[in-house]
Each structure stands twice: as structure tokens, then as C-alpha cells.
Amino acid sequence: MNIPSFAIEEYFAKYEFTTPYLLCASDCESLTVGELLALAGRSLDDLGHLHLGYTESQGHPRLRQAIADRYPGVSPDQVVVLNAPEEGIYVTMRTLLEPGDEVVVMAPAYASLLQVAEHICGRDQTRLWPIQPTEQGWRVNLAHLENLVTPQTKMIIVNFPHNPTGCLPTYDELEAIVAIAEKQGCWLFWDEMYRGLELDGRETLPSAAAFYDRCLVLGGLSKVHGLPGLRSGWVIIQDEAVRGRFINWKHYTSICAAAPSEFLALVALSVQEQLISRSRRIIQENLLEAEPFFARWPELFTWRRPQAGSVALLGVNVPSATQFCQELIEQAGVLLLPGPHLGYDDHHVRLGLGRRNFATNLSHLETYLRENQ
Ligand SMILES: Cc1ncc(COP(=O)(O)O)c(C=O)c1O
């Protein structure tokens, strides 16, 4: 059976490498291999000595230990290393979902979180839990979630900090989401790809992994650490039988992670504090550029400051955000991501805040607006 097109990834495949002024990337500023090794006090020679054989299918034990160290109460044998965070979404759903199962997915959602679930379970079995725009930014509605989840619900799928709104639950809200899953005994899949990028001095929420033994948590180095080219990610799975089934599914996708990625992921985790503060600093600096920009264009944009993460979802007061983005690409070389590619409406666009060239690229957008609005 065919699956709908992955609109975001198709859009990036088409425009990311041909449009000069990227303003919608979700990853933070990257590094070269040499810069990463130097930061960790390692040499290129260390990489040169790496043996390029198959790796262990669950992941290198030292890497699993370094990952487990990030999650209090999690042991290395509960970590499964992936060949890409994306693989974790596909394999988790293949492992736990069957046709006809009922699932609840937050909306909007990174497309695979919704579309793989829909593909397996059926569209009519998938209920959407919308994140809501409020005066205080994007917020969760727990009463609504509670109404959507029933004794038939097999899995709740969430992503916090949230791509694309930047919504971050409070500690009490996190507990409440877990309690809703626990009450029905359903699986909770928590995509924590942006965990660590809390903004404006907010504390990093504890990982949901520690709260509930039926919670599977996705993490990785693409966004927060600025290393998407490593394709390094992991899933924490407490249930031993489910972990075994997950690894079996992974044998059908990639078998094991790439040896250079595992090596460099271990190096990256040894300097993760530096990498994370670097990304946060870049985002905070970019927010200082973004806010006055949106204050200059109040009629055109509705700005809701993200609470965490590297992206924001902007309202745009135009007849079609898709058309607006197309004109920007063609006439200004600026790339924004239109709402419909995120499963959202055609009056919003995604803004990426994690890149060093943000201010320059924003100035290209502003020049275009001055000439055309
Ligand atoms: C919420 C979320 N989960 C998972 C992924 C997949 O990460 P990767 O592209 O590193 O596989 C992304 C990528 O944009 C994402 O935004």
C-alpha cells in the first residue's frame, strides 16, 4: 500500500540546496568533522584508525552508555542506536501498531509522526490533538487530550519541544500527559529531538522516559547538537520484549548504525554541554533579530515566541502562504516553509532560528518586503 508524499522532505529536497537564503531549517548550525574532533581534544588520526566493519545492531556499548547517562534511571541495555532519528519513528510504529489500532497524534506534527501511524492504522483510526495558539504562545489543551484518549487507544504520539510551534509543556503538563497514557495503559511515543533547546532561561524538562515504563523516547544529534549529517539517533525502550521486536524491525531497515557515525556521536556526546550551549546562544541571538523585525511588520506577520526548540510558526497575512513562499524563492532567493507542508493551514510559515546566517537572510527577506509590500 502506498504512503502519502512526505511534503516537508520533498520541499527541502527541491529547494534546500538551490535557494541561497535559508530561513526555515530546523537544525542548528553545524560543524566540520575537524571542528568537532578539535572541540573534544581528538585528532583526525583517531577517525583514520576506525575499522569499517559492521557494528553491533543495538549500538556500540560505549555509545549506549553515553546515551543512557543523559537519562536518569535508564540503563544502556534500554537504548537502541539508530541509523537516523527518522528510522526510530518508522520502526517504533512498525513494532507497536497494527491495522485498525486507534492512535492519538498531536497536530501539527512532523509528517512521519502522523503519516506512518495513519498508514499502518488507517486514517479513520487516527485522532488529532491540536496545539493551540493563545496570548501566551502555543499551548497544550490537556482536557482535549483526555477526551481523545479511550480504552481502545494503542498509542499517544507527541513531540515536545515541538516542531514547528516551539511549544514546551510545563512540568505539571508533562506529568498530566503521562498520567493520561498511564490511565489507559497505552503506549506513549515522545519525540524529544529538540530537548535541551529551552529558551529564555527555561529549565530542561526531565525526559518522559523516566516517567512511565510504556513510554518510548526518541532522541538524536541532528537538531540540538547541530549534527544532522551524522544521522545519529536512538530510542529508549524499557520493555525488553518490545525492544527485541524493535531490533528485529531495524534489521529490515538498516541492521546497524554506520561506524563513523557511532564514533563521531560518542565524540559529540563527550562535549555535549558545549554543543548545546552553542546552539542555544545562536537561537537567543537570532531571537534578538527576529523580534524587532516582526515589530516592524505587524500587519503582515503574527509572531508567537517559541518557548523551546529552533523553529517558530508564524502567522502570515496573505491569501496563500504557499504562493507567498514560492514568490520569495523565485524573486528573493529566500526559503520559508509554508503551513500546508506541515499539515497546517495556508496562513502560516515555519521560521528556523538555529543558523548563524539568520540575520543576513532575514535582511534579504526584509529587502524583498520593502520592495513589494
Ligand atoms: C520532530 C522531529 N522528529 C524527527 C525528525 C527526524 O530527524 P532526522 O532528520 O535527524 O532523522 C525531525 C526532523 O526534522 C523532527 O523535526
The ligand as a Gaussian input file, in Angstrom:
#p B3LYP/6-31G(d) Opt

LIG

0 1
 C       10.189000      16.312000      15.417000
 C       11.169000      15.609000      14.546000
 N       11.379000      14.304000      14.748000
 C       12.228000      13.601000      13.979000
 C       12.927000      14.215000      12.956000
 C       13.849000      13.393000      12.115000
 O       15.177000      13.713000      12.398000
 P       16.341000      13.330000      11.360000
 O       16.056000      14.161000      10.151000
 O       17.592000      13.743000      12.005000
 O       16.244000      11.889000      11.087000
 C       12.726000      15.580000      12.708000
 C       13.424000      16.251000      11.592000
 O       13.104000      17.339000      11.192000
 C       11.829000      16.301000      13.521000
 O       11.618000      17.603000      13.360000

